[in-house]
Amino acid sequence: ALDRDEKRMLQAAMQWAGFYDGAIDGLYGRGTRQSMSLWQEANNHEPTGVLTSGQRVQLIGAYNAILDGMGLQLVRDDASGIEMQIPTGVVKFAEYEPPFARFDATGDVAAQVLLISQPGDQTRMFGLYEILQTLAIIPPDGERVRRDNSFVIEGADNTIQSYTSVQLENGEIKGFT
């Protein structure tokens, strides 16, 4: 009886916990059910492939416990024209380096946030897509999806996990890493 967004949340939580490596699409196929069974088994539950209400609370609770310590706050950066939740408990504004507004780590958590904002068209967005993949904070391995008006770059190695999402709308390129 879960809606698609709730199913996506469970997939994201299972992915974070290391049990799911499929698409976060809100569809429960064989991979999602298998990951649920693996999570249940690892957490001393009967591996049925269907999470009970209590198991969902346990999984989401563990996922959110990490986020609770990050101090997520809605931040509006007027220079970039972007408003989004940023983990202000572990990063703070560092500098503008167009097209980026950079937020660097404030403590032991090696986190960084880049807000991306610039005027442009599809050609400029595609150029940004190529440039971002050369940055040290975006490992070369991971899924890349480039569409006519957006792109997503996921990067992962032994020390860095990054996620970049960018959209082109009305002559404005906006996104984050």
C-alpha positions as CSV (number, residue, x, y, z in Angstrom):
1,A,0.0,0.0,0.0
2,L,3.0,2.3,-0.3
3,D,3.0,5.0,-2.9
4,R,5.9,5.3,-5.4
5,D,7.7,8.0,-3.4
6,E,7.7,5.8,-0.3
7,K,9.0,2.9,-2.3
8,R,11.8,5.1,-3.7
9,M,12.7,6.1,-0.1
10,L,12.9,2.5,0.9
11,Q,15.1,1.7,-2.1
12,A,17.4,4.6,-1.3
13,A,17.6,3.5,2.3
14,M,18.5,-0.1,1.2
15,Q,21.0,1.3,-1.2
16,W,22.6,3.4,1.6
17,A,22.7,0.3,3.8
18,G,24.5,-1.6,1.1
19,F,21.8,-4.1,0.1
20,Y,20.4,-2.5,-3.1
21,D,22.2,-1.5,-6.3
22,G,19.4,-1.1,-8.7
23,A,17.5,2.0,-10.0
24,I,15.7,4.2,-7.4
25,D,12.5,4.0,-9.4
26,G,9.8,3.1,-6.9
27,L,9.1,-0.2,-8.7
28,Y,9.5,-3.4,-6.7
29,G,11.0,-6.0,-9.0
30,R,13.2,-9.0,-8.3
31,G,16.2,-6.9,-7.3
32,T,14.2,-4.9,-4.8
33,R,12.7,-8.0,-3.2
34,Q,16.1,-9.7,-3.1
35,S,17.6,-6.7,-1.4
36,M,14.8,-6.7,1.2
37,S,15.5,-10.3,1.9
38,L,19.2,-9.7,2.3
39,W,18.5,-6.7,4.7
40,Q,16.0,-8.8,6.7
41,E,18.5,-11.6,7.0
42,A,21.3,-9.3,8.1
43,N,19.0,-7.7,10.7
44,N,17.8,-11.0,12.2
45,H,14.4,-11.0,10.6
46,E,12.8,-13.8,8.6
47,P,13.9,-13.2,4.9
48,T,10.5,-12.9,3.2
49,G,11.4,-10.2,0.7
50,V,8.5,-8.0,2.0
51,L,9.3,-5.5,4.8
52,T,6.8,-5.2,7.6
53,S,5.8,-1.8,9.0
54,G,8.2,-2.3,11.9
55,Q,11.0,-3.3,9.6
56,R,10.4,-0.2,7.4
57,V,10.6,2.0,10.5
58,Q,13.9,0.3,11.5
59,L,15.4,0.8,8.0
60,I,14.3,4.4,7.6
61,G,15.3,5.2,11.2
62,A,18.9,4.0,10.6
63,Y,19.0,5.9,7.3
64,N,17.7,9.1,8.9
65,A,20.0,8.8,12.0
66,I,22.9,9.7,9.8
67,L,21.1,12.6,8.3
68,D,20.1,13.9,11.7
69,G,23.7,14.7,12.6
70,M,24.2,16.6,9.4
71,G,22.1,19.6,10.4
72,L,20.1,19.7,7.2
73,Q,18.6,23.2,6.7
74,L,16.9,24.9,3.8
75,V,19.5,27.4,2.4
76,R,18.7,30.1,-0.1
77,D,21.7,31.3,-2.0
78,D,20.7,34.5,-3.7
79,A,23.8,34.8,-5.9
80,S,23.0,31.4,-7.6
81,G,19.2,31.6,-7.2
82,I,19.1,28.2,-5.7
83,E,17.3,27.1,-2.6
84,M,17.8,23.6,-1.3
85,Q,18.5,21.5,1.8
86,I,22.2,21.6,2.7
87,P,24.0,19.8,5.6
88,T,24.9,23.0,7.4
89,G,26.1,20.9,10.4
90,V,29.1,19.7,8.3
91,V,29.6,22.4,5.6
92,K,29.6,26.2,5.4
93,F,29.8,28.7,2.5
94,A,33.4,29.0,1.3
95,E,33.4,31.1,-1.9
96,Y,31.8,31.8,-5.3
97,E,33.8,30.4,-8.2
98,P,31.3,30.9,-11.1
99,P,29.4,28.8,-12.0
100,F,29.8,27.4,-8.5
101,A,28.9,28.5,-5.0
102,R,31.1,26.2,-2.9
103,F,30.4,25.0,0.6
104,D,33.3,23.2,2.3
105,A,33.7,20.9,5.2
106,T,33.7,22.4,8.7
107,G,34.9,19.4,10.7
108,D,35.7,15.7,10.5
109,V,33.1,14.8,7.8
110,A,34.8,15.3,4.4
111,A,31.7,16.8,2.8
112,Q,31.4,19.4,0.1
113,V,28.4,21.0,-1.7
114,L,28.6,22.8,-5.0
115,L,25.6,24.9,-6.2
116,I,25.7,25.3,-9.9
117,S,24.2,28.3,-11.7
118,Q,24.8,29.9,-15.0
119,P,23.0,31.2,-18.0
120,G,23.2,29.0,-21.0
121,D,21.9,26.7,-23.6
122,Q,22.1,23.0,-24.3
123,T,25.6,23.3,-25.8
124,R,26.9,25.1,-22.6
125,M,25.1,22.5,-20.4
126,F,26.8,19.7,-22.3
127,G,30.2,21.5,-21.9
128,L,29.5,21.7,-18.2
129,Y,28.7,18.0,-18.2
130,E,32.2,17.2,-19.6
131,I,34.0,19.7,-17.3
132,L,32.4,18.4,-14.1
133,Q,33.7,14.9,-14.9
134,T,37.3,16.2,-14.7
135,L,36.9,17.5,-11.1
136,A,38.7,15.5,-8.3
137,I,35.4,15.5,-6.3
138,I,33.7,13.4,-9.0
139,P,35.2,10.0,-9.3
140,P,35.3,8.6,-12.9
141,D,33.3,5.4,-12.0
142,G,29.6,5.6,-11.7
143,E,26.4,6.1,-13.7
144,R,26.1,9.0,-16.1
145,V,22.8,10.0,-17.7
146,R,22.7,12.9,-20.1
147,R,19.4,14.1,-21.6
148,D,18.4,17.0,-23.8
149,N,17.7,19.4,-20.9
150,S,19.4,17.7,-17.9
151,F,22.1,15.3,-16.7
152,V,23.0,13.3,-13.6
153,I,26.5,12.2,-12.8
154,E,27.2,9.7,-10.0
155,G,30.7,9.0,-9.0
156,A,32.2,6.6,-6.5
157,D,35.6,5.2,-5.5
158,N,37.1,4.1,-2.2
159,T,37.0,7.5,-0.6
160,I,34.5,9.7,-2.5
161,Q,30.8,9.3,-3.3
162,S,29.3,12.1,-5.3
163,Y,26.0,12.9,-6.9
164,T,25.4,15.7,-9.4
165,S,22.1,16.8,-10.9
166,V,21.8,19.6,-13.4
167,Q,18.8,21.0,-15.4
168,L,18.4,23.5,-18.2
169,E,15.3,25.6,-18.1
170,N,14.4,28.9,-19.7
171,G,18.1,29.7,-20.5
172,E,19.3,28.9,-17.0
173,I,21.5,26.0,-16.0
174,K,20.9,25.1,-12.3
175,G,22.1,22.2,-10.3
176,F,24.2,20.8,-7.4
177,T,26.9,18.4,-6.6
